[in-house]
Amino acid sequence: MASRRVALVVFTVLVLVVVAIDQASKHLALAYLAPGDPLPLTGFLNLTLVFNRGAAFGFLNQQSGWQLVAFSLIAVLVLVYVAHHLYKEAWRSPATVIAYALIGGGAVGNLIDRLRFGYVVDFVDFHVFGWHFWIFNMADSALTVGVILLLGVAALEYRAMRRAGVAGRD
């Protein structure tokens, strides 16, 4: 990025866009879908409203409620880390700024749900040959794409460092 200031503006705008898309889509899902009643869109995609009190893939969904506090705290810690690292050094890499914005926007979108409802609203249900992937939402999608992008950036940086002889050879 041209400057730390530009990177922070791009980061903030992208976080707000992700949160807006996530919250708008969840609002529509809550308004037009009945919980657990699939609405088929294609041969591989349904909209199915579910409420997830756990983490990704329904992990810890059936617990007594402690996970609300734990996952909310994790989301806040991720946001603090991302903002700090972005401000200190990651602002130089446009791909990292975008990845962090997707991760931050996804974390904020799901945190809003946890604080507002006590659970996360999920509704995107992909399926193939009768096997249903986990039901997710736009925040989950942003988080996933952000992590994949961040891993790609890290792999490319490591490869460049190895070529330059900076990284140790394994």
Phi, psi and omega in degrees: 000156183294324181203165177300320182297314179299316179300317180293324177293313179300314178303309183298315180298314180295320176301313181296322178295314179299314180297318180297313179297316180299309184292323177295317180294323177292323176300315179295319179299315179294326183283327190242353181246143174268136182306129176076359182256102185296139172248101182293132176252319178218183177289352181229004184220125172241158165255118183226112183283123174223159180243119186252112177272353182259216182246201180305142177063022179076011180303126180066021182298329185266009181286173190283349179132345180299333184294336177301311180293315183298311183288330174293318178296317178300317180299317179295318179296321177298315180298317179296315179298311182301313181297317180295311181295321178298314182295319185286312186212332187289349182298342182287337184256111180303320180295322178291321177300315180295315179300313179297324179294319178296316178296314180296316179297319178295317179298318180293317180302314179286329176296319177303315178300313183300318181286326183279315187248337187090006179201170178256136178275120177241151183202351182268119188234094175276144178211149180219128177051041178083353179263122181263127172290177179292144178279133187219188182222184182291326177296317177299320179297315180297316178301314182296312179296320178298316179294317178298316178298316179297318177296320177297316178298315180297319179296317179294320178294318179297317179299317179296320179293321178296318178297327180277354180080014181276319183274148178292149178271130181268000000 
